[in-house]
Structures are given as C-alpha cells and as structure tokens.
Amino acid sequence: MWKPHSQPSKNVPEAPDNPDNKENQPRIVPPELLLQAYAQGVFPMAESRDDPEINWYSARRRGIIPLDEFRVSKKVRRLIRNKPYRWSANRDFRSVIEGCADRESTWISDRIIASFEALHKLGHAHSVEIWQDDRLVAGVYGASLRAAFFAESMFQRAPEMAKVALWHCHKILVDGGFRLWDVQFHTAHLARFGCREISAKEYRRLLARALRQNADFADSEGAF
C-alpha cells in the first residue's frame, strides 16, 4: 500500500452533500474539485471500497514515466504482435475502474468510482481496455488535464495483459501530445516500464509545463 509514503493535503476542501441525491447513491466529488486537486498535484484515496470519506494526498517524492523512456519486455512485444486480443480506449470506463477496485484491499471506493465516472463523462477521465473475444481481461484508467495524464490504477485477468494495456496507453499519450505521465509513486514494478522518482519541486515544474499545453486522449480501438 502506497499510503505510508504520502501525506494528506489540506489545500483541497471536501465536497458538500448533494441535497438532490434521493436514490442513496454515493455523493460524488465535483469534477471541478477533482481537476483543481490534480492541478495542484493532489490526488484522492479512500480507506476501503465502502469508505464514504475521501482523503487527499500529495507525495513527497513523485513517480513519473517519462514518455520517451517507456519500455516493455520482449515478451510483451511478442504478445502485442502475435496474440488475438483487441484493445480499445474509453469504450468501457466503468468496467475498468470496477476491475481495478475488485481486490481484497482497495483505495478505490464506490464514491471514487462515481466521481470518476462523472469526470469521464466530461472527457477528463480515460480508460484503456484489453479484450479477449468479448471478455475484458485488463485495463488501466486515469485522469487528464491539458497535457498531463494522471494514471490511477490497472488490473488484469490474463497474464501480462496489464502490461499490454500500459503499452497502448503510452501510445495514446504520445500520439495525443501529452507531456507528463504521472504515476504518483515509484515502485519496483513500475520501474520495469521506465518509472523514475523525482522531487516534489521538479514534479511541480513538469506539471506546470504540461498545464500550459493541450493534448487529446482519443477514443480508439483495434486488434493486435
């Protein structure tokens, strides 16, 4: 769990209750509040799937994947060339975030799911899906703001397929003109893809640069 390596941010207020919520649905964090948080380098997490509260964090040391340093193994490249899978972007966002939350311990609560669905409808949250026939076998999702992409989580139900999802995510980011791929924290697993750790100061500089430019996370799909 990454939480011990981060600290709560006091710069972003909690969202108020929605008085029009009559169906007992999770109250969402307003999209403008989520975007304000990401623009400050702050991201949301919950304690569990059913946690009604949102905590805000900002890492002391930040993990990023430089777009020109991303890499995958030869095995993954062979899978991309030879296996009969399909990929898509923004086709089934809800299933991807549900897949990411479907684990014994998760920071992705029902409230975060509902909040990111609202963000997705506005074009600021995205998913990459990997399909075997009509079965979703892997995916990755995150948020975008201008030329910054904030990766949140990934999952897989078939070996190596989360890595394939990352490969396609990288291609979309490069083709779309993104300048920053934020993965929040450096881990040994992410280091395999080129992740490196930078200071909070350097991160703020890269984020500010990305927020001055435009990019597009395009809806797309194909076979590989």
C-alpha positions as CSV (number, residue, x, y, z in Angstrom):
1,M,0.0,0.0,0.0
2,W,1.4,3.4,-1.0
3,K,-0.3,5.5,1.6
4,P,2.7,5.5,4.1
5,H,4.7,7.3,1.5
6,S,2.3,10.2,1.1
7,Q,0.9,13.0,3.2
8,P,-2.6,14.5,3.4
9,S,-3.1,17.8,1.6
10,K,-5.1,20.5,3.3
11,N,-5.4,22.6,0.2
12,V,-8.5,20.9,-1.2
13,P,-11.8,21.1,0.7
14,E,-14.3,18.2,1.0
15,A,-17.3,18.2,-1.3
16,P,-20.7,19.0,0.3
17,D,-23.6,16.6,0.4
18,N,-25.9,16.8,-2.6
19,P,-29.4,17.6,-1.4
20,D,-30.9,16.3,-4.7
21,N,-29.4,12.8,-4.1
22,K,-32.7,10.9,-3.4
23,E,-31.5,7.4,-4.5
24,N,-28.8,6.8,-1.9
25,Q,-26.1,7.0,-4.5
26,P,-22.5,7.8,-3.4
27,R,-22.1,11.6,-3.3
28,I,-19.5,12.5,-5.9
29,V,-16.6,14.8,-5.6
30,P,-17.5,17.5,-8.1
31,P,-15.4,17.3,-11.3
32,E,-14.1,20.8,-10.9
33,L,-12.8,19.9,-7.5
34,L,-11.0,16.8,-8.8
35,L,-9.4,18.9,-11.6
36,Q,-8.4,21.6,-9.1
37,A,-6.8,18.9,-7.0
38,Y,-4.8,17.4,-9.9
39,A,-3.7,20.8,-11.0
40,Q,-2.1,21.2,-7.5
41,G,-0.5,17.7,-7.7
42,V,-3.0,16.3,-5.2
43,F,-4.9,13.0,-5.7
44,P,-7.8,11.3,-3.9
45,M,-7.8,8.0,-2.0
46,A,-10.2,6.2,0.3
47,E,-9.6,3.6,3.1
48,S,-11.7,0.9,1.6
49,R,-14.4,0.1,-1.0
50,D,-17.2,1.2,1.2
51,D,-15.5,4.2,2.8
52,P,-17.7,7.3,2.4
53,E,-14.8,9.7,3.0
54,I,-12.2,11.0,0.6
55,N,-8.6,11.7,1.7
56,W,-6.3,13.9,-0.3
57,Y,-2.6,13.2,-0.7
58,S,0.5,14.7,-2.3
59,A,3.6,12.6,-2.5
60,R,6.9,13.9,-1.1
61,R,8.7,12.1,-3.9
62,R,6.8,11.6,-7.2
63,G,6.8,8.8,-9.6
64,I,6.6,9.6,-13.3
65,I,7.2,7.6,-16.5
66,P,9.0,9.9,-19.0
67,L,7.2,9.3,-22.3
68,D,10.5,8.9,-24.2
69,E,11.8,6.4,-21.7
70,F,8.8,3.9,-21.5
71,R,9.7,0.3,-22.2
72,V,8.2,-3.2,-22.1
73,S,9.9,-6.6,-22.3
74,K,10.4,-8.5,-25.5
75,K,7.8,-11.0,-24.2
76,V,5.2,-8.2,-24.1
77,R,6.2,-7.0,-27.5
78,R,5.7,-10.6,-28.9
79,L,2.2,-10.7,-27.3
80,I,1.3,-7.4,-29.0
81,R,2.5,-8.8,-32.3
82,N,1.0,-12.3,-32.1
83,K,-1.9,-12.7,-29.8
84,P,-5.5,-12.4,-30.9
85,Y,-6.6,-9.7,-28.5
86,R,-8.4,-6.4,-29.1
87,W,-7.8,-3.1,-27.4
88,S,-9.9,0.0,-27.1
89,A,-9.8,3.4,-25.3
90,N,-12.8,4.9,-23.4
91,R,-15.1,2.1,-24.5
92,D,-16.0,0.7,-21.1
93,F,-14.7,3.1,-18.4
94,R,-17.0,1.8,-15.7
95,S,-15.9,-1.9,-16.1
96,V,-12.2,-0.9,-16.0
97,I,-12.5,1.1,-12.8
98,E,-14.6,-1.7,-11.3
99,G,-11.9,-4.2,-12.3
100,C,-9.3,-2.0,-10.6
101,A,-11.4,-1.9,-7.4
102,D,-12.1,-5.6,-7.4
103,R,-9.4,-6.8,-4.9
104,E,-9.2,-7.7,-1.3
105,S,-7.8,-4.3,-0.2
106,T,-8.6,-1.2,-2.3
107,W,-8.4,2.6,-2.0
108,I,-11.0,2.9,-4.8
109,S,-14.3,3.4,-3.0
110,D,-17.8,3.5,-4.5
111,R,-17.6,7.3,-4.1
112,I,-14.4,7.5,-6.1
113,I,-15.9,5.3,-8.8
114,A,-18.9,7.6,-9.0
115,S,-16.8,10.7,-9.0
116,F,-14.5,9.4,-11.8
117,E,-17.5,8.3,-13.9
118,A,-18.7,11.9,-13.8
119,L,-15.2,13.1,-14.7
120,H,-15.2,10.6,-17.6
121,K,-18.4,11.9,-19.0
122,L,-16.8,15.4,-19.2
123,G,-13.8,14.0,-21.1
124,H,-11.2,14.2,-18.2
125,A,-11.0,10.5,-17.2
126,H,-10.0,7.8,-19.5
127,S,-9.6,4.0,-19.8
128,V,-7.7,1.6,-22.0
129,E,-9.3,-1.9,-22.3
130,I,-7.8,-5.2,-23.5
131,W,-10.3,-7.8,-24.7
132,Q,-10.3,-11.5,-25.4
133,D,-13.3,-12.1,-27.6
134,D,-15.9,-10.1,-25.6
135,R,-14.3,-10.6,-22.2
136,L,-12.4,-7.7,-20.6
137,V,-9.1,-9.1,-19.5
138,A,-7.2,-6.0,-18.5
139,G,-7.4,-2.2,-18.2
140,V,-5.8,1.0,-17.0
141,Y,-7.5,4.3,-16.1
142,G,-6.6,7.8,-15.1
143,A,-7.4,11.4,-15.3
144,S,-6.2,14.1,-17.7
145,L,-5.9,17.8,-17.6
146,R,-4.4,19.7,-20.5
147,A,-1.2,17.8,-21.4
148,A,-0.9,15.9,-18.1
149,F,-2.1,12.3,-17.6
150,F,-2.5,11.1,-14.0
151,A,-2.5,7.3,-14.1
152,E,-4.6,5.8,-11.2
153,S,-4.7,2.1,-11.4
154,M,-4.7,-1.0,-13.6
155,F,-5.8,-4.7,-13.4
156,Q,-5.6,-7.9,-15.3
157,R,-7.4,-11.2,-15.6
158,A,-5.0,-12.8,-18.0
159,P,-1.2,-13.0,-17.7
160,E,0.8,-10.0,-19.0
161,M,-2.3,-8.1,-20.2
162,A,-2.0,-5.2,-17.8
163,K,1.5,-4.5,-19.4
164,V,-0.2,-4.6,-22.8
165,A,-2.7,-2.1,-21.6
166,L,0.1,0.2,-20.4
167,W,1.8,-0.1,-23.9
168,H,-1.4,1.1,-25.6
169,C,-1.9,3.8,-23.0
170,H,1.7,5.1,-23.7
171,K,1.0,5.1,-27.5
172,I,-2.2,7.1,-27.0
173,L,-0.4,9.6,-24.8
174,V,2.4,10.1,-27.3
175,D,0.1,10.3,-30.3
176,G,-2.1,12.8,-28.4
177,G,0.7,15.2,-27.5
178,F,0.9,14.6,-23.7
179,R,3.9,15.9,-21.8
180,L,3.5,14.4,-18.4
181,W,2.7,10.8,-17.3
182,D,2.2,10.9,-13.6
183,V,2.0,7.5,-11.8
184,Q,2.1,9.0,-8.2
185,F,4.8,6.8,-6.7
186,H,7.9,5.0,-7.8
187,T,7.7,1.2,-7.3
188,A,9.9,-1.7,-8.4
189,H,7.0,-2.9,-10.6
190,L,6.6,0.5,-12.4
191,A,10.4,0.8,-12.7
192,R,10.2,-2.0,-15.3
193,F,8.4,0.4,-17.6
194,G,10.8,3.3,-17.1
195,C,9.3,4.9,-14.0
196,R,11.7,7.2,-12.1
197,E,11.3,9.2,-8.9
198,I,11.6,13.0,-8.8
199,S,11.4,15.6,-6.2
200,A,8.1,17.4,-5.5
201,K,9.8,20.6,-6.8
202,E,10.7,19.0,-10.1
203,Y,7.2,17.5,-10.3
204,R,5.6,20.9,-9.9
205,R,7.8,22.3,-12.7
206,L,6.8,19.5,-15.1
207,L,3.2,19.7,-14.1
208,A,3.1,23.5,-14.7
209,R,4.7,23.0,-18.1
210,A,2.1,20.3,-19.1
211,L,-0.7,22.5,-18.0
212,R,0.3,25.2,-20.4
213,Q,-0.2,22.8,-23.4
214,N,-3.1,20.9,-24.9
215,A,-3.4,17.2,-25.6
216,D,-6.0,14.7,-26.6
217,F,-6.7,11.2,-25.2
218,A,-8.5,9.9,-28.3
219,D,-11.2,7.3,-28.3
220,S,-9.9,4.4,-30.4
221,E,-9.7,0.7,-30.8
222,G,-8.0,-2.0,-32.8
223,A,-6.8,-5.6,-33.0
224,F,-3.3,-6.9,-32.3
